[in-house]
Amino acid sequence: MTISHLITHSGGFHADELLSSVVLTQLFPDAVLKRTRDKVWLVPSPEKIIYDVGGVYDAQAQIFDHHQRPSPLREDDQPYSSFGLIWEHFGRDYLTALNIPAEDIDAVHLSFDKKFVLPIDLLDNGAMEPSVAGPLSNLTLPSLLGSLKPVFDDPSPTADDDAFFGALPIARSFVEACVRNIAAKARARQIVAQAINAAGASPILELPMGMPYLSELEKAEADHILFTVNPRGADWTLNGIKLNNETFAQRADLPANWAGLSDTALEAASGVKGAKFCHNARFIAVANSRDAIMKMADLAVKAL
């Protein structure tokens, strides 16, 4: 496919067409991204992809708008924004362009859609209130990207376009970071599964490095595992395990008498030579060797 132009609307911008542009400019780096409402440019042709404007959703004609009635819906009747449409049709190619392994493409595509794309779709369509984020509503990604728009009294005739193209690399960094993290979880699954198997009935999960493990731990229903240990640089860490990603509450806390202590004070409190630090919130401790951290892990379990 030879695409010479990527067409979206002019004027103020929203997260959906900005994030769509991240995907499309990655796939078609030589195409000109044009922001316009001129109907001449909105006539479909094989060398154009038109999105968030055009009044129709027609994948064969390469028009991906969602403002018309009836608007395009997912299989579960939740609404698409232009970002959801672009992700549905171009997301797998985008992941390939980012060198995601072929065997992980479908899983990463689905996970990114659920975690990143769908919330954008819902907010853009008014199907989700920004207030669900509570006091953090101004810090959601759509709000942060929207804050990059020009101020109302900017006199520059190119203010909207300048702001859009200035926001594009910022939006790109968020998309790529999320994809990287999802792909990393996919890579970690087998390693964590092997570690869970090796742990057996032990309440301590030893990992070869810091890595995402919670989803695999839940999948294995390994509720008996209370702490993880892993090397970190020259040191080793002992970590509490969150109940889920929506809370700071843990399956078990480190001993209360370790909280906030370091070095000789922590060595004295724990009785472990080489103990270096315990966070005041009791979710992580550090020691200078595997032997020392395993002793601390054993003490933490016995203290429960």
C-alpha positions as CSV (number, residue, x, y, z in Angstrom):
1,M,0.0,0.0,0.0
2,T,1.4,3.4,-1.0
3,I,0.0,6.1,1.2
4,S,0.9,9.6,0.4
5,H,-1.4,11.5,2.7
6,L,-2.8,11.0,6.2
7,I,-5.9,13.3,6.6
8,T,-7.5,14.3,9.8
9,H,-9.5,17.4,10.8
10,S,-8.1,20.9,11.4
11,G,-8.7,23.1,14.4
12,G,-8.6,21.9,18.0
13,F,-7.4,18.3,18.6
14,H,-8.4,15.4,20.9
15,A,-6.6,12.4,22.1
16,D,-8.2,10.0,19.6
17,E,-6.9,11.5,16.3
18,L,-3.6,12.4,17.9
19,L,-3.0,8.8,19.0
20,S,-4.3,7.6,15.7
21,S,-1.6,9.7,14.1
22,V,1.0,8.0,16.2
23,V,0.1,4.7,14.7
24,L,-0.3,5.9,11.1
25,T,2.9,8.0,11.0
26,Q,4.9,5.0,12.3
27,L,3.5,2.8,9.5
28,F,3.6,5.5,6.7
29,P,6.6,7.7,7.6
30,D,6.8,9.2,4.2
31,A,3.1,10.3,4.0
32,V,2.2,13.9,4.6
33,L,-0.1,14.4,7.6
34,K,-2.6,17.1,6.7
35,R,-5.1,18.6,9.0
36,T,-8.1,20.0,7.1
37,R,-11.8,20.1,6.7
38,D,-11.6,21.0,3.0
39,K,-14.0,18.6,1.3
40,V,-11.7,18.2,-1.7
41,W,-9.2,16.5,0.6
42,L,-11.9,14.3,2.2
43,V,-12.7,12.5,-1.1
44,P,-11.4,9.0,-0.6
45,S,-8.6,7.6,-2.9
46,P,-6.2,4.7,-2.6
47,E,-3.3,6.9,-1.5
48,K,-5.1,8.5,1.5
49,I,-6.1,7.4,4.9
50,I,-8.8,9.7,6.3
51,Y,-9.6,9.5,10.1
52,D,-11.7,11.3,12.7
53,V,-13.3,13.2,9.8
54,G,-15.2,12.3,6.6
55,G,-18.6,11.4,8.0
56,V,-18.3,7.6,7.4
57,Y,-16.6,4.5,8.5
58,D,-15.6,2.6,5.4
59,A,-12.4,0.5,5.9
60,Q,-12.2,-0.4,2.2
61,A,-12.3,3.3,1.3
62,Q,-9.8,4.0,4.1
63,I,-12.1,6.4,5.9
64,F,-12.3,6.0,9.7
65,D,-14.7,8.5,11.2
66,H,-17.0,7.8,14.2
67,H,-19.1,11.0,14.5
68,Q,-21.9,10.0,12.1
69,R,-25.1,8.1,13.0
70,P,-25.2,5.3,13.4
71,S,-21.7,5.4,14.9
72,P,-19.4,2.3,14.7
73,L,-19.6,0.0,17.7
74,R,-17.5,-2.8,19.0
75,E,-18.9,-6.4,19.3
76,D,-20.0,-5.6,22.9
77,D,-21.7,-2.4,21.7
78,Q,-19.2,0.0,23.2
79,P,-18.4,2.9,20.9
80,Y,-15.3,3.3,18.8
81,S,-13.4,6.6,18.5
82,S,-11.1,7.1,15.5
83,F,-8.3,5.6,17.6
84,G,-10.2,2.4,18.2
85,L,-10.9,2.1,14.5
86,I,-7.3,2.7,13.5
87,W,-6.1,0.3,16.2
88,E,-8.5,-2.4,15.0
89,H,-7.3,-2.1,11.4
90,F,-3.6,-1.1,11.8
91,G,-2.6,-2.0,15.3
92,R,-1.1,-5.4,14.5
93,D,1.0,-3.9,11.7
94,Y,2.1,-1.2,14.1
95,L,3.2,-3.8,16.7
96,T,5.1,-5.7,13.9
97,A,6.8,-2.4,13.1
98,L,7.9,-2.1,16.7
99,N,9.4,-5.6,16.5
100,I,7.0,-7.3,18.8
101,P,7.5,-11.1,18.3
102,A,4.9,-12.6,15.9
103,E,3.7,-15.0,18.5
104,D,2.9,-12.2,20.9
105,I,1.2,-9.9,18.5
106,D,-2.4,-10.9,19.1
107,A,-2.1,-10.9,22.9
108,V,-0.3,-7.5,23.0
109,H,-2.9,-6.1,20.5
110,L,-5.8,-7.2,22.7
111,S,-4.2,-6.1,26.0
112,F,-3.3,-2.6,24.6
113,D,-6.8,-2.3,23.2
114,K,-8.4,-3.0,26.6
115,K,-6.0,-1.0,28.8
116,F,-5.2,2.0,26.5
117,V,-7.5,2.2,23.5
118,L,-10.9,1.5,25.0
119,P,-10.7,4.2,27.7
120,I,-9.8,6.8,25.0
121,D,-12.8,5.6,22.9
122,L,-15.2,5.8,25.9
123,L,-14.1,9.2,27.0
124,D,-14.1,10.6,23.5
125,N,-17.7,9.4,23.0
126,G,-19.0,10.6,26.3
127,A,-19.6,7.0,27.3
128,M,-17.4,7.4,30.4
129,E,-17.3,10.5,32.6
130,P,-13.9,12.0,33.3
131,S,-15.0,12.2,36.9
132,V,-14.5,8.5,37.3
133,A,-10.8,9.4,37.8
134,G,-11.8,11.5,40.8
135,P,-9.2,14.1,41.8
136,L,-6.8,12.7,39.2
137,S,-9.2,13.5,36.3
138,N,-6.9,16.4,35.2
139,L,-4.0,13.9,35.0
140,T,-5.6,11.3,32.7
141,L,-3.8,11.0,29.3
142,P,-6.6,12.7,27.3
143,S,-6.5,15.6,29.8
144,L,-2.8,15.9,29.6
145,L,-2.7,15.7,25.8
146,G,-5.5,18.3,25.7
147,S,-3.5,20.6,27.9
148,L,-1.0,20.9,25.0
149,K,-3.6,22.8,22.9
150,P,-2.8,26.5,22.3
151,V,-4.4,29.0,24.8
152,F,-7.5,30.7,23.6
153,D,-5.9,34.0,22.8
154,D,-2.8,32.7,20.9
155,P,-2.8,35.0,17.8
156,S,-0.8,32.6,15.5
157,P,-2.8,31.4,12.5
158,T,-1.0,28.1,12.8
159,A,-1.4,27.7,16.6
160,D,-3.6,24.6,16.4
161,D,-1.4,22.8,13.9
162,D,1.8,23.8,15.7
163,A,0.4,22.5,19.0
164,F,-0.8,19.2,17.3
165,F,2.6,18.5,15.8
166,G,4.3,19.4,19.1
167,A,2.0,17.0,21.0
168,L,2.6,14.1,18.5
169,P,6.0,13.0,19.8
170,I,4.7,13.2,23.4
171,A,1.7,11.0,22.6
172,R,4.1,8.7,20.7
173,S,6.2,8.2,23.8
174,F,3.1,7.1,25.9
175,V,1.9,4.7,23.3
176,E,5.4,3.1,22.8
177,A,6.0,2.9,26.6
178,C,2.6,1.1,27.1
179,V,3.3,-1.3,24.3
180,R,6.8,-2.0,25.7
181,N,5.4,-2.8,29.1
182,I,2.7,-5.1,27.8
183,A,5.3,-6.9,25.6
184,A,7.6,-7.2,28.6
185,K,4.8,-8.9,30.5
186,A,4.4,-11.3,27.7
187,R,8.2,-12.1,27.8
188,A,8.1,-12.5,31.6
189,R,5.3,-15.1,31.7
190,Q,7.4,-18.2,31.1
191,I,10.1,-17.0,33.4
192,V,7.7,-16.4,36.2
193,A,5.8,-19.6,35.6
194,Q,9.1,-21.5,35.9
195,A,9.9,-19.7,39.2
196,I,6.5,-20.5,40.6
197,N,7.0,-24.1,39.8
198,A,10.5,-24.0,41.4
199,A,9.1,-22.4,44.5
200,G,6.7,-25.3,45.1
201,A,5.1,-24.9,48.5
202,S,7.5,-22.1,49.6
203,P,6.0,-18.7,50.5
204,I,9.0,-17.1,48.8
205,L,9.2,-16.6,45.0
206,E,12.7,-16.1,43.8
207,L,13.0,-14.3,40.4
208,P,16.2,-13.8,38.4
209,M,15.5,-10.0,38.1
210,G,12.8,-7.5,38.8
211,M,10.0,-8.2,36.4
212,P,6.2,-8.1,36.1
213,Y,4.8,-11.2,37.9
214,L,1.5,-10.5,39.5
215,S,-0.8,-11.6,36.6
216,E,1.1,-14.9,36.3
217,L,1.0,-15.4,40.1
218,E,-2.8,-14.9,40.0
219,K,-3.2,-17.2,37.0
220,A,-1.3,-20.0,38.9
221,E,-3.5,-19.4,41.9
222,A,-0.3,-19.4,44.0
223,D,-2.0,-17.7,47.0
224,H,0.6,-19.2,49.4
225,I,3.4,-17.1,48.0
226,L,3.7,-14.0,50.2
227,F,7.0,-12.3,49.1
228,T,9.4,-12.2,46.2
229,V,13.1,-11.8,46.1
230,N,15.4,-10.8,43.2
231,P,18.8,-9.3,42.6
232,R,19.0,-5.6,41.9
233,G,22.4,-4.5,40.8
234,A,24.9,-5.6,43.5
235,D,22.1,-5.9,46.0
236,W,19.1,-8.2,46.6
237,T,15.5,-7.1,47.3
238,L,12.7,-8.6,49.3
239,N,9.3,-7.4,48.1
240,G,5.7,-7.6,49.3
241,I,3.1,-8.7,46.8
242,K,0.2,-6.4,46.1
243,L,-3.3,-7.9,46.3
244,N,-4.0,-6.4,42.9
245,N,-2.9,-3.5,40.7
246,E,-5.6,-1.2,42.1
247,T,-4.4,-1.1,45.7
248,F,-1.2,-0.8,47.7
249,A,-2.5,-3.4,50.2
250,Q,-0.2,-6.5,50.3
251,R,-0.6,-10.2,50.9
252,A,1.8,-9.7,53.8
253,D,3.8,-6.8,55.2
254,L,7.5,-6.9,56.3
255,P,8.0,-6.9,60.0
256,A,7.0,-3.7,61.8
257,N,10.2,-3.4,63.7
258,W,12.2,-3.1,60.5
259,A,10.2,-0.2,59.1
260,G,12.3,2.8,58.1
261,L,15.6,1.3,59.3
262,S,18.9,1.2,57.5
263,D,22.3,-0.4,57.8
264,T,23.5,-1.2,61.3
265,A,20.1,-0.3,62.8
266,L,18.3,-2.8,60.5
267,E,21.0,-5.4,61.1
268,A,20.4,-5.1,64.8
269,A,16.6,-5.2,64.5
270,S,16.6,-8.2,62.1
271,G,19.6,-10.0,63.3
272,V,20.8,-10.3,59.7
273,K,24.3,-9.2,58.7
274,G,24.2,-7.4,55.4
275,A,20.6,-6.0,55.9
276,K,20.7,-2.5,54.3
277,F,17.3,-0.9,54.2
278,C,13.6,-1.4,54.8
279,H,11.0,1.1,53.5
280,N,8.8,2.7,56.2
281,A,5.7,1.4,54.4
282,R,7.2,-2.2,54.7
283,F,6.8,-3.2,51.1
284,I,10.5,-3.6,50.3
285,A,13.8,-4.4,52.0
286,V,17.3,-4.6,50.6
287,A,20.3,-6.6,51.6
288,N,23.8,-7.0,50.1
289,S,23.7,-10.7,49.3
290,R,21.3,-13.5,48.4
291,D,22.1,-15.3,51.6
292,A,21.2,-12.2,53.6
293,I,17.9,-11.5,51.8
294,M,16.8,-15.1,52.0
295,K,17.4,-15.0,55.8
296,M,15.3,-11.8,55.9
297,A,12.6,-13.4,53.8
298,D,12.4,-16.4,56.2
299,L,12.2,-14.0,59.2
300,A,9.4,-12.0,57.5
301,V,7.4,-15.2,57.0
302,K,7.9,-16.4,60.6
303,A,6.9,-13.0,61.9
304,L,3.4,-13.2,60.4
